[in-house]
Amino acid sequence: MNLTRLARKAIENYFDGIIYDPDVKTKQKYKEKKASFVTLTKKGNLRGCIGSLQAYKSLYQDIISNAITSAFKDPRFNPLDRSEFQDIKIEISILTESKDLHYKDQEDLFNKLTPNMGIILQKYNHSATFLPQVWEDIPNKKEFLEQLSLKAGLRKEDWKSAQYKYYR
């Protein structure tokens, strides 16, 4: 079973209040601890996106948990209705371990940013993440960082502060 199908089965079963329990072969195939995000879109629009930044459980468990949370508990959206399910596209992102993105100044930061990397912005209790797919909608590096700051609950221009940590 591939990961997209695993996520779809998890959501489908949860409509009936059941936590999907995959077969032994699937559990064995995806037993390694990995962090993932499950993104749901409907007609090209975001419908839910929840994930883990750190690997703390097996990949199959992480996918099942994030699929259910993305579909039914993403605070930005109403819970998914069964009537919408056929129109939902599911995308799975498997994250590598976060690495500090060391930079000297804004220019150095811009030079290190590439559209194939996801970015985590962090300062004190403010944090936000953009997966690599966000570059498709926001290809401008400055605008990307501005929107990431806003997502973290900060001001648009706060990304410029040297006090912020970026991880890729």
Phi, psi and omega in degrees: 000134177275169187291326178295318178294321178300314179297317181297317179295322179298315180293313181303315180292326183291336173304331179259013178076017183253131173276118184298134177241102184290168180291165183300321181299316179294317179300318180293317182297324185243038183277340182296142178288121180215154175261143183217163170234143174242119181248130177249134174231152177228116182053041176084357180255142179302134180235352177167143178203112181223144179198184180242138177267339181239142177281116180225357174209172182300151182301317181297322179291321180295317179296314180300312181298313182290328177294315180295314181294319179297320183281325190240346188227009175293119186295347180278348187224157169291154176304144179300136177264145181305326181293339179275339193305320182295337181267001184272128172261135181247131176235134180250133175240127176258124184268145170274170178297136181295139178233138179299132178261088181291134178211154182269318184206183183301318180297317179296320177299312178301319181295330182274340179285131175227151183294357178261006182246141169275152184231138173245126174256136183214132171207121182050237182264012177259132181205146175206154181228138169239128174284163181304331182298336182296333178301332179296325180269332182229078184283344180281124185299318180296312180296322177304311181290326176297314180292326176295319176299314179298319179298328180281358181084022180251176175284154184307320184271359183296339180302337184287342184295135178290349182280353183273147176253138174240139177234150177241000000 
